Amino acid sequence: MTLDEEMVKALRADYRTAPISEQDRVMLDYVVKLTKDATRCSPEDHVRLRAVGFDDHGILQITMIASWFNYINRMADALGVGRE
């Protein structure tokens, strides 16, 4: 198994225990929260993101990309895209 394959396996199992940087873990914590219930996202989440090196532009990009993927996935699920 290559290093990339090992990383993918670790991330799929649980990103919280995968060998990733603190910055990546904080970003993924935010993305998971946004995905599960965006109304729970708060200024404290943005403080955590800033503390690991993200600026306002980075936080906006993370939020937009995660939201876009959530939107597209929900549209595809609602329309049955990919189902037989």
PyMOL Python script that loads the backbone (N, CA, C, O; Angstrom):
from pymol import cmd

cmd.read_pdbstr("""\
ATOM      1  N   MET A   1       0.853  -1.177   0.000  1.00  0.00           N
ATOM      2  CA  MET A   1       0.000   0.000   0.000  1.00  0.00           C
ATOM      3  C   MET A   1       0.900   1.242   0.000  1.00  0.00           C
ATOM      4  O   MET A   1       1.856   1.318   0.772  1.00  0.00           O
ATOM      5  N   THR A   2       0.593   2.207  -0.862  1.00  0.00           N
ATOM      6  CA  THR A   2       1.392   3.427  -0.929  1.00  0.00           C
ATOM      7  C   THR A   2       1.042   4.351   0.240  1.00  0.00           C
ATOM      8  O   THR A   2       0.042   4.151   0.929  1.00  0.00           O
ATOM      9  N   LEU A   3       1.874   5.351   0.446  1.00  0.00           N
ATOM     10  CA  LEU A   3       1.601   6.329   1.504  1.00  0.00           C
ATOM     11  C   LEU A   3       0.282   7.048   1.267  1.00  0.00           C
ATOM     12  O   LEU A   3      -0.467   7.295   2.213  1.00  0.00           O
ATOM     13  N   ASP A   4      -0.012   7.387   0.015  1.00  0.00           N
ATOM     14  CA  ASP A   4      -1.275   8.047  -0.311  1.00  0.00           C
ATOM     15  C   ASP A   4      -2.464   7.154   0.029  1.00  0.00           C
ATOM     16  O   ASP A   4      -3.462   7.621   0.579  1.00  0.00           O
ATOM     17  N   GLU A   5      -2.356   5.877  -0.297  1.00  0.00           N
ATOM     18  CA  GLU A   5      -3.438   4.934  -0.001  1.00  0.00           C
ATOM     19  C   GLU A   5      -3.618   4.776   1.504  1.00  0.00           C
ATOM     20  O   GLU A   5      -4.741   4.664   1.995  1.00  0.00           O
ATOM     21  N   GLU A   6      -2.508   4.769   2.228  1.00  0.00           N
ATOM     22  CA  GLU A   6      -2.589   4.674   3.694  1.00  0.00           C
ATOM     23  C   GLU A   6      -3.271   5.907   4.281  1.00  0.00           C
ATOM     24  O   GLU A   6      -4.080   5.802   5.203  1.00  0.00           O
ATOM     25  N   MET A   7      -2.937   7.069   3.739  1.00  0.00           N
ATOM     26  CA  MET A   7      -3.553   8.307   4.223  1.00  0.00           C
ATOM     27  C   MET A   7      -5.049   8.301   3.949  1.00  0.00           C
ATOM     28  O   MET A   7      -5.839   8.658   4.823  1.00  0.00           O
ATOM     29  N   VAL A   8      -5.445   7.904   2.754  1.00  0.00           N
ATOM     30  CA  VAL A   8      -6.869   7.839   2.414  1.00  0.00           C
ATOM     31  C   VAL A   8      -7.584   6.874   3.352  1.00  0.00           C
ATOM     32  O   VAL A   8      -8.677   7.172   3.834  1.00  0.00           O
ATOM     33  N   LYS A   9      -6.982   5.732   3.612  1.00  0.00           N
ATOM     34  CA  LYS A   9      -7.576   4.743   4.509  1.00  0.00           C
ATOM     35  C   LYS A   9      -7.742   5.336   5.914  1.00  0.00           C
ATOM     36  O   LYS A   9      -8.792   5.174   6.537  1.00  0.00           O
ATOM     37  N   ALA A  10      -6.713   6.016   6.407  1.00  0.00           N
ATOM     38  CA  ALA A  10      -6.773   6.620   7.736  1.00  0.00           C
ATOM     39  C   ALA A  10      -7.835   7.715   7.801  1.00  0.00           C
ATOM     40  O   ALA A  10      -8.557   7.823   8.792  1.00  0.00           O
ATOM     41  N   LEU A  11      -7.929   8.525   6.752  1.00  0.00           N
ATOM     42  CA  LEU A  11      -8.933   9.589   6.726  1.00  0.00           C
ATOM     43  C   LEU A  11     -10.345   9.032   6.663  1.00  0.00           C
ATOM     44  O   LEU A  11     -11.252   9.553   7.312  1.00  0.00           O
ATOM     45  N   ARG A  12     -10.532   7.990   5.895  1.00  0.00           N
ATOM     46  CA  ARG A  12     -11.862   7.370   5.803  1.00  0.00           C
ATOM     47  C   ARG A  12     -12.271   6.752   7.130  1.00  0.00           C
ATOM     48  O   ARG A  12     -13.437   6.814   7.522  1.00  0.00           O
ATOM     49  N   ALA A  13     -11.303   6.155   7.819  1.00  0.00           N
ATOM     50  CA  ALA A  13     -11.598   5.517   9.106  1.00  0.00           C
ATOM     51  C   ALA A  13     -12.018   6.568  10.128  1.00  0.00           C
ATOM     52  O   ALA A  13     -13.038   6.410  10.800  1.00  0.00           O
ATOM     53  N   ASP A  14     -11.234   7.644  10.248  1.00  0.00           N
ATOM     54  CA  ASP A  14     -11.553   8.709  11.195  1.00  0.00           C
ATOM     55  C   ASP A  14     -10.501   9.806  11.055  1.00  0.00           C
ATOM     56  O   ASP A  14      -9.361   9.636  11.486  1.00  0.00           O
ATOM     57  N   TYR A  15     -10.877  10.914  10.463  1.00  0.00           N
ATOM     58  CA  TYR A  15      -9.906  11.990  10.248  1.00  0.00           C
ATOM     59  C   TYR A  15      -9.307  12.480  11.567  1.00  0.00           C
ATOM     60  O   TYR A  15      -8.188  12.992  11.589  1.00  0.00           O
ATOM     61  N   ARG A  16     -10.056  12.321  12.673  1.00  0.00           N
ATOM     62  CA  ARG A  16      -9.572  12.819  13.969  1.00  0.00           C
ATOM     63  C   ARG A  16      -8.362  12.052  14.482  1.00  0.00           C
ATOM     64  O   ARG A  16      -7.610  12.561  15.313  1.00  0.00           O
ATOM     65  N   THR A  17      -8.169  10.831  13.990  1.00  0.00           N
ATOM     66  CA  THR A  17      -7.007  10.045  14.408  1.00  0.00           C
ATOM     67  C   THR A  17      -6.007   9.845  13.274  1.00  0.00           C
ATOM     68  O   THR A  17      -4.974   9.203  13.462  1.00  0.00           O
ATOM     69  N   ALA A  18      -6.305  10.385  12.113  1.00  0.00           N
ATOM     70  CA  ALA A  18      -5.392  10.275  10.959  1.00  0.00           C
ATOM     71  C   ALA A  18      -4.164  11.162  11.191  1.00  0.00           C
ATOM     72  O   ALA A  18      -4.244  12.156  11.911  1.00  0.00           O
ATOM     73  N   PRO A  19      -3.037  10.805  10.585  1.00  0.00           N
ATOM     74  CA  PRO A  19      -1.815  11.587  10.753  1.00  0.00           C
ATOM     75  C   PRO A  19      -1.818  12.853   9.885  1.00  0.00           C
ATOM     76  O   PRO A  19      -1.109  12.933   8.882  1.00  0.00           O
ATOM     77  N   ILE A  20      -2.629  13.838  10.291  1.00  0.00           N
ATOM     78  CA  ILE A  20      -2.722  15.102   9.564  1.00  0.00           C
ATOM     79  C   ILE A  20      -2.324  16.237  10.499  1.00  0.00           C
ATOM     80  O   ILE A  20      -2.231  16.050  11.712  1.00  0.00           O
ATOM     81  N   SER A  21      -2.094  17.397   9.934  1.00  0.00           N
ATOM     82  CA  SER A  21      -1.694  18.560  10.726  1.00  0.00           C
ATOM     83  C   SER A  21      -2.854  19.065  11.579  1.00  0.00           C
ATOM     84  O   SER A  21      -4.018  18.765  11.315  1.00  0.00           O
ATOM     85  N   GLU A  22      -2.510  19.834  12.603  1.00  0.00           N
ATOM     86  CA  GLU A  22      -3.539  20.450  13.437  1.00  0.00           C
ATOM     87  C   GLU A  22      -4.412  21.374  12.591  1.00  0.00           C
ATOM     88  O   GLU A  22      -5.625  21.444  12.791  1.00  0.00           O
ATOM     89  N   GLN A  23      -3.793  22.081  11.649  1.00  0.00           N
ATOM     90  CA  GLN A  23      -4.547  22.976  10.776  1.00  0.00           C
ATOM     91  C   GLN A  23      -5.596  22.198   9.981  1.00  0.00           C
ATOM     92  O   GLN A  23      -6.745  22.628   9.888  1.00  0.00           O
ATOM     93  N   ASP A  24      -5.210  21.066   9.415  1.00  0.00           N
ATOM     94  CA  ASP A  24      -6.161  20.249   8.657  1.00  0.00           C
ATOM     95  C   ASP A  24      -7.261  19.707   9.563  1.00  0.00           C
ATOM     96  O   ASP A  24      -8.426  19.665   9.167  1.00  0.00           O
ATOM     97  N   ARG A  25      -6.901  19.294  10.769  1.00  0.00           N
ATOM     98  CA  ARG A  25      -7.896  18.735  11.694  1.00  0.00           C
ATOM     99  C   ARG A  25      -8.922  19.799  12.102  1.00  0.00           C
ATOM    100  O   ARG A  25     -10.122  19.526  12.136  1.00  0.00           O
ATOM    101  N   VAL A  26      -8.450  21.007  12.409  1.00  0.00           N
ATOM    102  CA  VAL A  26      -9.362  22.096  12.779  1.00  0.00           C
ATOM    103  C   VAL A  26     -10.268  22.441  11.601  1.00  0.00           C
ATOM    104  O   VAL A  26     -11.464  22.670  11.780  1.00  0.00           O
ATOM    105  N   MET A  27      -9.695  22.477  10.393  1.00  0.00           N
ATOM    106  CA  MET A  27     -10.498  22.747   9.204  1.00  0.00           C
ATOM    107  C   MET A  27     -11.578  21.676   9.035  1.00  0.00           C
ATOM    108  O   MET A  27     -12.737  21.999   8.773  1.00  0.00           O
ATOM    109  N   LEU A  28     -11.206  20.413   9.183  1.00  0.00           N
ATOM    110  CA  LEU A  28     -12.178  19.340   9.012  1.00  0.00           C
ATOM    111  C   LEU A  28     -13.226  19.342  10.119  1.00  0.00           C
ATOM    112  O   LEU A  28     -14.386  19.017   9.864  1.00  0.00           O
ATOM    113  N   ASP A  29     -12.843  19.702  11.345  1.00  0.00           N
ATOM    114  CA  ASP A  29     -13.835  19.852  12.424  1.00  0.00           C
ATOM    115  C   ASP A  29     -14.888  20.873  12.021  1.00  0.00           C
ATOM    116  O   ASP A  29     -16.085  20.650  12.203  1.00  0.00           O
ATOM    117  N   TYR A  30     -14.436  21.986  11.474  1.00  0.00           N
ATOM    118  CA  TYR A  30     -15.344  23.047  11.025  1.00  0.00           C
ATOM    119  C   TYR A  30     -16.237  22.572   9.890  1.00  0.00           C
ATOM    120  O   TYR A  30     -17.443  22.819   9.900  1.00  0.00           O
ATOM    121  N   VAL A  31     -15.653  21.892   8.914  1.00  0.00           N
ATOM    122  CA  VAL A  31     -16.417  21.403   7.767  1.00  0.00           C
ATOM    123  C   VAL A  31     -17.462  20.379   8.201  1.00  0.00           C
ATOM    124  O   VAL A  31     -18.583  20.389   7.692  1.00  0.00           O
ATOM    125  N   VAL A  32     -17.112  19.504   9.128  1.00  0.00           N
ATOM    126  CA  VAL A  32     -18.086  18.523   9.627  1.00  0.00           C
ATOM    127  C   VAL A  32     -19.234  19.240  10.325  1.00  0.00           C
ATOM    128  O   VAL A  32     -20.399  18.904  10.110  1.00  0.00           O
ATOM    129  N   LYS A  33     -18.913  20.225  11.158  1.00  0.00           N
ATOM    130  CA  LYS A  33     -19.957  20.986  11.859  1.00  0.00           C
ATOM    131  C   LYS A  33     -20.850  21.701  10.854  1.00  0.00           C
ATOM    132  O   LYS A  33     -22.075  21.669  10.976  1.00  0.00           O
ATOM    133  N   LEU A  34     -20.243  22.346   9.862  1.00  0.00           N
ATOM    134  CA  LEU A  34     -20.995  23.046   8.825  1.00  0.00           C
ATOM    135  C   LEU A  34     -21.915  22.081   8.076  1.00  0.00           C
ATOM    136  O   LEU A  34     -23.058  22.415   7.763  1.00  0.00           O
ATOM    137  N   THR A  35     -21.411  20.898   7.798  1.00  0.00           N
ATOM    138  CA  THR A  35     -22.183  19.906   7.041  1.00  0.00           C
ATOM    139  C   THR A  35     -23.348  19.356   7.852  1.00  0.00           C
ATOM    140  O   THR A  35     -24.447  19.179   7.326  1.00  0.00           O
ATOM    141  N   LYS A  36     -23.110  19.087   9.126  1.00  0.00           N
ATOM    142  CA  LYS A  36     -24.169  18.500   9.960  1.00  0.00           C
ATOM    143  C   LYS A  36     -25.244  19.513  10.334  1.00  0.00           C
ATOM    144  O   LYS A  36     -26.432  19.192  10.297  1.00  0.00           O
ATOM    145  N   ASP A  37     -24.842  20.735  10.694  1.00  0.00           N
ATOM    146  CA  ASP A  37     -25.802  21.765  11.087  1.00  0.00           C
ATOM    147  C   ASP A  37     -25.096  23.119  11.069  1.00  0.00           C
ATOM    148  O   ASP A  37     -24.488  23.526  12.059  1.00  0.00           O
ATOM    149  N   ALA A  38     -25.181  23.793   9.958  1.00  0.00           N
ATOM    150  CA  ALA A  38     -24.468  25.060   9.774  1.00  0.00           C
ATOM    151  C   ALA A  38     -24.887  26.110  10.789  1.00  0.00           C
ATOM    152  O   ALA A  38     -24.124  27.037  11.059  1.00  0.00           O
ATOM    153  N   THR A  39     -26.075  25.989  11.355  1.00  0.00           N
ATOM    154  CA  THR A  39     -26.513  26.978  12.353  1.00  0.00           C
ATOM    155  C   THR A  39     -25.699  26.879  13.640  1.00  0.00           C
ATOM    156  O   THR A  39     -25.742  27.788  14.470  1.00  0.00           O
ATOM    157  N   ARG A  40     -24.963  25.790  13.814  1.00  0.00           N
ATOM    158  CA  ARG A  40     -24.111  25.632  14.997  1.00  0.00           C
ATOM    159  C   ARG A  40     -22.748  26.305  14.822  1.00  0.00           C
ATOM    160  O   ARG A  40     -22.014  26.461  15.798  1.00  0.00           O
ATOM    161  N   CYS A  41     -22.399  26.702  13.604  1.00  0.00           N
ATOM    162  CA  CYS A  41     -21.131  27.392  13.377  1.00  0.00           C
ATOM    163  C   CYS A  41     -21.209  28.772  14.024  1.00  0.00           C
ATOM    164  O   CYS A  41     -22.232  29.452  13.949  1.00  0.00           O
ATOM    165  N   SER A  42     -20.110  29.170  14.659  1.00  0.00           N
ATOM    166  CA  SER A  42     -20.120  30.415  15.421  1.00  0.00           C
ATOM    167  C   SER A  42     -18.789  31.138  15.264  1.00  0.00           C
ATOM    168  O   SER A  42     -17.841  30.594  14.697  1.00  0.00           O
ATOM    169  N   PRO A  43     -18.726  32.352  15.763  1.00  0.00           N
ATOM    170  CA  PRO A  43     -17.458  33.085  15.732  1.00  0.00           C
ATOM    171  C   PRO A  43     -16.316  32.324  16.424  1.00  0.00           C
ATOM    172  O   PRO A  43     -15.153  32.494  16.058  1.00  0.00           O
ATOM    173  N   GLU A  44     -16.635  31.500  17.403  1.00  0.00           N
ATOM    174  CA  GLU A  44     -15.602  30.706  18.076  1.00  0.00           C
ATOM    175  C   GLU A  44     -14.927  29.740  17.097  1.00  0.00           C
ATOM    176  O   GLU A  44     -13.726  29.491  17.199  1.00  0.00           O
ATOM    177  N   ASP A  45     -15.694  29.202  16.157  1.00  0.00           N
ATOM    178  CA  ASP A  45     -15.112  28.333  15.132  1.00  0.00           C
ATOM    179  C   ASP A  45     -14.118  29.112  14.274  1.00  0.00           C
ATOM    180  O   ASP A  45     -13.066  28.593  13.900  1.00  0.00           O
ATOM    181  N   HIS A  46     -14.456  30.346  13.971  1.00  0.00           N
ATOM    182  CA  HIS A  46     -13.574  31.178  13.151  1.00  0.00           C
ATOM    183  C   HIS A  46     -12.310  31.543  13.930  1.00  0.00           C
ATOM    184  O   HIS A  46     -11.227  31.639  13.352  1.00  0.00           O
ATOM    185  N   VAL A  47     -12.450  31.743  15.233  1.00  0.00           N
ATOM    186  CA  VAL A  47     -11.280  32.003  16.086  1.00  0.00           C
ATOM    187  C   VAL A  47     -10.342  30.796  16.050  1.00  0.00           C
ATOM    188  O   VAL A  47      -9.128  30.957  15.923  1.00  0.00           O
ATOM    189  N   ARG A  48     -10.898  29.591  16.161  1.00  0.00           N
ATOM    190  CA  ARG A  48     -10.079  28.370  16.088  1.00  0.00           C
ATOM    191  C   ARG A  48      -9.364  28.257  14.749  1.00  0.00           C
ATOM    192  O   ARG A  48      -8.191  27.889  14.692  1.00  0.00           O
ATOM    193  N   LEU A  49     -10.079  28.576  13.669  1.00  0.00           N
ATOM    194  CA  LEU A  49      -9.463  28.521  12.339  1.00  0.00           C
ATOM    195  C   LEU A  49      -8.332  29.548  12.216  1.00  0.00           C
ATOM    196  O   LEU A  49      -7.272  29.255  11.663  1.00  0.00           O
ATOM    197  N   ARG A  50      -8.573  30.736  12.731  1.00  0.00           N
ATOM    198  CA  ARG A  50      -7.522  31.758  12.683  1.00  0.00           C
ATOM    199  C   ARG A  50      -6.303  31.337  13.512  1.00  0.00           C
ATOM    200  O   ARG A  50      -5.164  31.605  13.130  1.00  0.00           O
ATOM    201  N   ALA A  51      -6.551  30.681  14.638  1.00  0.00           N
ATOM    202  CA  ALA A  51      -5.465  30.279  15.538  1.00  0.00           C
ATOM    203  C   ALA A  51      -4.508  29.283  14.887  1.00  0.00           C
ATOM    204  O   ALA A  51      -3.351  29.178  15.293  1.00  0.00           O
ATOM    205  N   VAL A  52      -4.988  28.551  13.875  1.00  0.00           N
ATOM    206  CA  VAL A  52      -4.111  27.586  13.193  1.00  0.00           C
ATOM    207  C   VAL A  52      -3.629  28.104  11.840  1.00  0.00           C
ATOM    208  O   VAL A  52      -3.048  27.356  11.053  1.00  0.00           O
ATOM    209  N   GLY A  53      -3.873  29.387  11.573  1.00  0.00           N
ATOM    210  CA  GLY A  53      -3.264  29.991  10.404  1.00  0.00           C
ATOM    211  C   GLY A  53      -4.168  30.418   9.266  1.00  0.00           C
ATOM    212  O   GLY A  53      -3.680  30.946   8.266  1.00  0.00           O
ATOM    213  N   PHE A  54      -5.469  30.206   9.386  1.00  0.00           N
ATOM    214  CA  PHE A  54      -6.365  30.639   8.303  1.00  0.00           C
ATOM    215  C   PHE A  54      -6.733  32.103   8.500  1.00  0.00           C
ATOM    216  O   PHE A  54      -7.002  32.537   9.620  1.00  0.00           O
ATOM    217  N   ASP A  55      -6.743  32.858   7.416  1.00  0.00           N
ATOM    218  CA  ASP A  55      -7.212  34.241   7.473  1.00  0.00           C
ATOM    219  C   ASP A  55      -8.675  34.269   7.013  1.00  0.00           C
ATOM    220  O   ASP A  55      -9.255  33.232   6.689  1.00  0.00           O
ATOM    221  N   ASP A  56      -9.255  35.460   6.991  1.00  0.00           N
ATOM    222  CA  ASP A  56     -10.668  35.570   6.612  1.00  0.00           C
ATOM    223  C   ASP A  56     -10.927  35.023   5.217  1.00  0.00           C
ATOM    224  O   ASP A  56     -11.954  34.386   4.979  1.00  0.00           O
ATOM    225  N   HIS A  57     -10.013  35.265   4.305  1.00  0.00           N
ATOM    226  CA  HIS A  57     -10.166  34.758   2.942  1.00  0.00           C
ATOM    227  C   HIS A  57     -10.170  33.228   2.943  1.00  0.00           C
ATOM    228  O   HIS A  57     -10.987  32.614   2.257  1.00  0.00           O
ATOM    229  N   GLY A  58      -9.279  32.617   3.691  1.00  0.00           N
ATOM    230  CA  GLY A  58      -9.221  31.157   3.791  1.00  0.00           C
ATOM    231  C   GLY A  58     -10.482  30.580   4.407  1.00  0.00           C
ATOM    232  O   GLY A  58     -11.003  29.563   3.949  1.00  0.00           O
ATOM    233  N   ILE A  59     -10.972  31.243   5.456  1.00  0.00           N
ATOM    234  CA  ILE A  59     -12.204  30.778   6.114  1.00  0.00           C
ATOM    235  C   ILE A  59     -13.376  30.867   5.141  1.00  0.00           C
ATOM    236  O   ILE A  59     -14.212  29.965   5.086  1.00  0.00           O
ATOM    237  N   LEU A  60     -13.433  31.945   4.380  1.00  0.00           N
ATOM    238  CA  LEU A  60     -14.484  32.085   3.369  1.00  0.00           C
ATOM    239  C   LEU A  60     -14.377  30.976   2.327  1.00  0.00           C
ATOM    240  O   LEU A  60     -15.387  30.379   1.954  1.00  0.00           O
ATOM    241  N   GLN A  61     -13.177  30.699   1.859  1.00  0.00           N
ATOM    242  CA  GLN A  61     -12.994  29.644   0.859  1.00  0.00           C
ATOM    243  C   GLN A  61     -13.410  28.275   1.410  1.00  0.00           C
ATOM    244  O   GLN A  61     -14.104  27.522   0.727  1.00  0.00           O
ATOM    245  N   ILE A  62     -12.997  27.952   2.623  1.00  0.00           N
ATOM    246  CA  ILE A  62     -13.380  26.673   3.243  1.00  0.00           C
ATOM    247  C   ILE A  62     -14.896  26.577   3.314  1.00  0.00           C
ATOM    248  O   ILE A  62     -15.480  25.554   2.956  1.00  0.00           O
ATOM    249  N   THR A  63     -15.526  27.643   3.774  1.00  0.00           N
ATOM    250  CA  THR A  63     -16.988  27.655   3.927  1.00  0.00           C
ATOM    251  C   THR A  63     -17.689  27.508   2.578  1.00  0.00           C
ATOM    252  O   THR A  63     -18.647  26.747   2.452  1.00  0.00           O
ATOM    253  N   MET A  64     -17.213  28.231   1.583  1.00  0.00           N
ATOM    254  CA  MET A  64     -17.847  28.166   0.258  1.00  0.00           C
ATOM    255  C   MET A  64     -17.668  26.797  -0.390  1.00  0.00           C
ATOM    256  O   MET A  64     -18.617  26.253  -0.954  1.00  0.00           O
ATOM    257  N   ILE A  65     -16.483  26.242  -0.318  1.00  0.00           N
ATOM    258  CA  ILE A  65     -16.242  24.937  -0.943  1.00  0.00           C
ATOM    259  C   ILE A  65     -17.058  23.848  -0.268  1.00  0.00           C
ATOM    260  O   ILE A  65     -17.693  23.039  -0.943  1.00  0.00           O
ATOM    261  N   ALA A  66     -17.046  23.819   1.068  1.00  0.00           N
ATOM    262  CA  ALA A  66     -17.820  22.802   1.786  1.00  0.00           C
ATOM    263  C   ALA A  66     -19.311  22.971   1.511  1.00  0.00           C
ATOM    264  O   ALA A  66     -20.021  21.988   1.297  1.00  0.00           O
ATOM    265  N   SER A  67     -19.779  24.201   1.517  1.00  0.00           N
ATOM    266  CA  SER A  67     -21.206  24.459   1.252  1.00  0.00           C
ATOM    267  C   SER A  67     -21.590  24.045  -0.162  1.00  0.00           C
ATOM    268  O   SER A  67     -22.662  23.480  -0.379  1.00  0.00           O
ATOM    269  N   TRP A  68     -20.717  24.324  -1.121  1.00  0.00           N
ATOM    270  CA  TRP A  68     -20.979  23.951  -2.512  1.00  0.00           C
ATOM    271  C   TRP A  68     -21.095  22.436  -2.647  1.00  0.00           C
ATOM    272  O   TRP A  68     -22.028  21.938  -3.276  1.00  0.00           O
ATOM    273  N   PHE A  69     -20.156  21.704  -2.062  1.00  0.00           N
ATOM    274  CA  PHE A  69     -20.223  20.240  -2.133  1.00  0.00           C
ATOM    275  C   PHE A  69     -21.475  19.716  -1.438  1.00  0.00           C
ATOM    276  O   PHE A  69     -22.111  18.785  -1.933  1.00  0.00           O
ATOM    277  N   ASN A  70     -21.835  20.300  -0.300  1.00  0.00           N
ATOM    278  CA  ASN A  70     -23.064  19.888   0.381  1.00  0.00           C
ATOM    279  C   ASN A  70     -24.279  20.128  -0.504  1.00  0.00           C
ATOM    280  O   ASN A  70     -25.158  19.273  -0.609  1.00  0.00           O
ATOM    281  N   TYR A  71     -24.324  21.280  -1.130  1.00  0.00           N
ATOM    282  CA  TYR A  71     -25.431  21.626  -2.027  1.00  0.00           C
ATOM    283  C   TYR A  71     -25.531  20.637  -3.193  1.00  0.00           C
ATOM    284  O   TYR A  71     -26.604  20.099  -3.465  1.00  0.00           O
ATOM    285  N   ILE A  72     -24.428  20.407  -3.867  1.00  0.00           N
ATOM    286  CA  ILE A  72     -24.421  19.510  -5.019  1.00  0.00           C
ATOM    287  C   ILE A  72     -24.811  18.093  -4.611  1.00  0.00           C
ATOM    288  O   ILE A  72     -25.582  17.437  -5.313  1.00  0.00           O
ATOM    289  N   ASN A  73     -24.291  17.621  -3.492  1.00  0.00           N
ATOM    290  CA  ASN A  73     -24.631  16.275  -3.030  1.00  0.00           C
ATOM    291  C   ASN A  73     -26.110  16.162  -2.687  1.00  0.00           C
ATOM    292  O   ASN A  73     -26.735  15.147  -2.994  1.00  0.00           O
ATOM    293  N   ARG A  74     -26.673  17.169  -2.067  1.00  0.00           N
ATOM    294  CA  ARG A  74     -28.098  17.125  -1.730  1.00  0.00           C
ATOM    295  C   ARG A  74     -28.959  17.162  -2.994  1.00  0.00           C
ATOM    296  O   ARG A  74     -29.970  16.466  -3.085  1.00  0.00           O
ATOM    297  N   MET A  75     -28.552  17.973  -3.957  1.00  0.00           N
ATOM    298  CA  MET A  75     -29.279  18.014  -5.232  1.00  0.00           C
ATOM    299  C   MET A  75     -29.242  16.645  -5.910  1.00  0.00           C
ATOM    300  O   MET A  75     -30.267  16.134  -6.364  1.00  0.00           O
ATOM    301  N   ALA A  76     -28.049  16.064  -5.971  1.00  0.00           N
ATOM    302  CA  ALA A  76     -27.903  14.759  -6.621  1.00  0.00           C
ATOM    303  C   ALA A  76     -28.719  13.703  -5.879  1.00  0.00           C
ATOM    304  O   ALA A  76     -29.388  12.880  -6.506  1.00  0.00           O
ATOM    305  N   ASP A  77     -28.666  13.724  -4.548  1.00  0.00           N
ATOM    306  CA  ASP A  77     -29.448  12.745  -3.765  1.00  0.00           C
ATOM    307  C   ASP A  77     -30.945  12.921  -4.013  1.00  0.00           C
ATOM    308  O   ASP A  77     -31.663  11.940  -4.206  1.00  0.00           O
ATOM    309  N   ALA A  78     -31.412  14.159  -4.007  1.00  0.00           N
ATOM    310  CA  ALA A  78     -32.843  14.426  -4.204  1.00  0.00           C
ATOM    311  C   ALA A  78     -33.328  13.990  -5.579  1.00  0.00           C
ATOM    312  O   ALA A  78     -34.471  13.559  -5.732  1.00  0.00           O
ATOM    313  N   LEU A  79     -32.460  14.101  -6.580  1.00  0.00           N
ATOM    314  CA  LEU A  79     -32.839  13.738  -7.944  1.00  0.00           C
ATOM    315  C   LEU A  79     -32.495  12.299  -8.302  1.00  0.00           C
ATOM    316  O   LEU A  79     -32.788  11.837  -9.405  1.00  0.00           O
ATOM    317  N   GLY A  80     -31.879  11.602  -7.371  1.00  0.00           N
ATOM    318  CA  GLY A  80     -31.553  10.203  -7.614  1.00  0.00           C
ATOM    319  C   GLY A  80     -30.369  10.007  -8.542  1.00  0.00           C
ATOM    320  O   GLY A  80     -30.215   8.936  -9.128  1.00  0.00           O
ATOM    321  N   VAL A  81     -29.532  11.021  -8.684  1.00  0.00           N
ATOM    322  CA  VAL A  81     -28.368  10.914  -9.557  1.00  0.00           C
ATOM    323  C   VAL A  81     -27.429   9.823  -9.021  1.00  0.00           C
ATOM    324  O   VAL A  81     -27.075   9.813  -7.842  1.00  0.00           O
ATOM    325  N   GLY A  82     -27.039   8.918  -9.905  1.00  0.00           N
ATOM    326  CA  GLY A  82     -26.134   7.856  -9.523  1.00  0.00           C
ATOM    327  C   GLY A  82     -26.806   6.607  -8.991  1.00  0.00           C
ATOM    328  O   GLY A  82     -26.155   5.585  -8.772  1.00  0.00           O
ATOM    329  N   ARG A  83     -28.109   6.694  -8.784  1.00  0.00           N
ATOM    330  CA  ARG A  83     -28.849   5.501  -8.345  1.00  0.00           C
ATOM    331  C   ARG A  83     -29.353   4.742  -9.551  1.00  0.00           C
ATOM    332  O   ARG A  83     -29.647   5.332 -10.591  1.00  0.00           O
ATOM    333  N   GLU A  84     -29.448   3.465  -9.414  1.00  0.00           N
ATOM    334  CA  GLU A  84     -29.968   2.660 -10.533  1.00  0.00           C
ATOM    335  C   GLU A  84     -31.460   2.519 -10.443  1.00  0.00           C
ATOM    336  O   GLU A  84     -32.072   1.877 -11.296  1.00  0.00           O
TER     337      GLU A  84
END
""", "prot")
cmd.dss("prot")
cmd.show_as("cartoon", "prot")
cmd.util.cbc("prot")
cmd.orient("prot")
